[in-house]
């Protein structure tokens, strides 16, 4: 976990011996290595190379956002949500942070033989509830069944289409030295909630997943911030650390954060201390990070804090000219540390 | 397998005891029952109720087609193709038979821990090759890894977006008594190829999967047939029998076919005889069925036969006023039989 971000770009071992490890799905350094060494070269095209949360596509006069995510979370149900809620909110969020109004979703299900209908029904009901809440429709679907032991209960794969207004331009290339980094609320809630549910830890102070649709919050930010908005992302797998590293690497700028400025629930901090996790590496499912020009900070923060999902929004750092491609944090003790892409598999099947 | 189509609409047993069976993924009667009893009521909306291969969506002046499919085929590699080829061609075909020009795909991968990189690379290369061949781009993706034994090697989930010209109107409601049914070539090739590869049967006369992109063939049909084209579909899981039953049920019309007119390769027929399968129930991955007005038949057939994927196109039957909702076939011996939705699990994990 303490390797440098640039050494994480390499996959170990000779190609013929390499096998997929759990850490390749972590959202951290190994995921980045797999994507940059195997997947991007295979599908080489400029839209995919952007590695944004959603592709931005031009169709005549219309700009579309298009995204997909597979959900394999274990357990299926956890405090604050379930795989169905997660699958719908997650795809809505990928569209929202790309500047799009989410419109339509598709849902593919891969079901293990023997799954009780009651569980499938509950997952479908959660999906529909989340879709209705966000005003999107699930318009296409597919269902596959595999024999017992060839999948784990049910996997849900959602894809989504949204519309992007022509005036909206977001991207790491717009990040400028002096820009401020804002996070919309507490980090690490989702990862810890799922871990506690899975391992049946008894931790005082129950933690709930933060799964939530960010489309309203994102739309408000775009309205309040105008061209002062540089880029948005929802820090899911790999947590805030992964998202900030991705920003720094693609923008070729440094990012400096104040660790004490990052909102973390006491129960999440306690669980992280106990389990040896850094809250910056733990997954979120209802938070966004936005990089904004200094002059836009005040109006954006005001707007965010008026929305329930942004009530605890905080400025956590800024874009710097030094150490391009890296993220540094000032600790509570005043020391500086490097915030790396997490390298190991912290929390498998977290989403 | 010999139950009536209408009895297939019911799921057996009290709700609290029901569990997903392999046959719920067969594409036959049990799949239909699962979809109509559980999934459609959960996601209730008119676009999904159409049960088309792709949703048809209006965005300003633009008409979009949107579709998704999960691929869980076993084995990953089989004569004529692999899971990557299948996943790309299958989604292209769902767009094409909906009257759309395929434009963009997304790809989600669910990978089992321990999968050799070499296998993943081969699958990715097949996907890219198929996408390039059809002129579509894979613009969005996601990769998840699950522990050993929680998935089987790799599942590939593709979604796709296409553009539909405003003039194109297809649907079962356009089917008219006297319309002809055309199939673009031999049926059952894919299902038998996968089964032979999986079970390592040694059957004389190797059968290859027919996996192929149907966008050119479909575009040609639409150009040659104009408003004479009623509906198109690619008969995948559940085979030609499922597709024709879906047509008959949604159109509330009868369908009558001549069994001897349906093209079947001798090796496929031999394998079906040996294994007790009806070629009409066996999956295809590079064939389409189109219902056309009598006056358009000649120009459409001429056009289809000029394309390599339609060289063996044949008129196999017609739309009738009697027995609405059912499909009947005249056998080689001149007897009439009911062609039902296949009810059991013929070939699990065929796509």
Interface residues (C-beta under 8 A of the other chain):
Chain A: X11 X15 X16 X18 X19 X20 X21 X22 X23 X24 X25 X31 X34 X35 X38 X39 X42 X43 X44 X45 X47 X48 X54 X55 X57 X59 X60 X61 X62 X64 X66 X67 X68 X69 X70 X71 X72 X74 X103 X104 X106 X107 X108 X109 X110 X111 X112 X113 X114 X115 X116 X117 X118 X120 X121 X124 X125 X127 X128 X131 X137 X138 X139 X140 X141 X142 X143 X144 X145 X146 X147 X149 X150 X151 X152 X155 X157 X159 X161 X163 X348 X349
Chain B: X11 X15 X16 X18 X19 X20 X21 X22 X23 X24 X25 X26 X31 X34 X35 X38 X39 X42 X43 X44 X45 X47 X48 X54 X55 X57 X59 X60 X61 X62 X64 X66 X67 X68 X69 X70 X71 X72 X74 X103 X104 X106 X107 X108 X109 X110 X111 X112 X113 X114 X115 X116 X117 X118 X120 X121 X124 X125 X127 X128 X131 X137 X138 X139 X140 X141 X142 X143 X144 X145 X146 X147 X149 X150 X151 X152 X155 X157 X159 X161 X163 X348 X349
